[in-house]
Amino acid sequence: MTSHITLRGNRDADGSLKFLKGFQDAYGMERLDLLQDWIAQLKAVYDAEVNLMSSVGAPSVIAKKVKGQAEILCPYCYTTHYHGWGSGHRTAHCGGERSLRGYHLVCVENDT
């Protein structure tokens, strides 16, 4: 999963964040490396937590392959949803409080 945390702020011409440059100037390269390691660890913990929370209590649904995509009957809104092919947790497209957990796709090969 791609990280949900992004660092935002004013950027220098080379694209680097100005606050990291200021941090390096004030505290040195060694501490900047420690800060960047800490940020990477924080991102990893956050992503793991998001994965865990989003999949708790999520139902499993059988997906069939149609034109290269996973087709399922949504257990929340009872309409057809399409996702990229491959088993795993997905977010329901229909929205609503009940559908926030999403579902686990169990993909079977039968392209139509």
N, C-alpha and C positions, 0 to 999 in steps of 0.2 A: 504494500500500500504506500502511496505517496504521502509524504508528511503533510499534516494539516497546519503546521506551524511555519510561517514564513517571516523572515526578517524584513521589515519595511523601514524606510527612512530616506533621507537625502542621500543621493549617490554621487560619487565623484565621476569625472569624465570616463574613467576606466571601468565604471560599474560597481566599484567596491563601496560598501557602506561607509559613510563619513564617520559614524560613531565608532566603528572598529578601528579606523585610522587614528582617531583621537585617543582611543583606549591604548593603542600601540604606542603612540607618542608619549602618553602619560605614564604608562606602566611597563613598557618594553615588550619585545617580541615573545619572551617566554610566558608572560602572563596572558598575552593575546592567544597563544596556543592553548593555554589552560582554559580560557574563556570559550574558545571555539570547541574544544573537547567537551566542555560542560554543556554547551548548546546542543551538540550532537547527541549526547546522552539524554538530555531532556527531551529532544525530539523522539528518540527511540522509545522512551518510557511512555510518552504521550501517545504515540502511534499504537503501542501494544495495548494501552488502556482503551483507546477508541475501538480497536479490533475486538477486545473482550466485551466491552459494554454493548457494542452494536450487535453482537451475535448471541447474547444471552437470551434464551427463551425464543429464539427464532425457529420457525418451523422448517422442515425440509420439504422441498418440492421437486418432482421429477421434471426435467427439462428435455425436450426433444430438439434435435438439430434441424432447423428449417433455414435454407439458404445461408448456411454458415453461422447462424445465430441460435442462441438458446431461447426457445419459446416455452413459456410457462403460463398456467392459469393461476393468477394471483389469489392467494388464500385470503386476502383482505377485501378486494373490490370485485373479485370474480370476473375480471377481464383479462385478456391476453397481454402479457408484457414480453418484451424482447431484451436480451442482454447479450454481451459478448460470450462466445462459446467457452466453456470450462466450468468445472465444478467449483463450488466455494460460496462464500457469503456475498449477497448482493443487497442493495437498498431497493425497496419497493418504489416504483415510479408514481404510485397513486397518492402518496402523502397521507396525511392524517396521523393522529396519535398512535393508533394501533399498529400502523405499518412502519413505524420508526425502527423497529427491530429488524426489518427486512426478512430475508429467508436464505436458507442454504440450498443452492442448486445442486442437484444430483443429475449429471448429464449422461445421456445414453446416446449411442450412435445410431441415427436413422435419418439422414439428411433427405429432405423431400424437396 
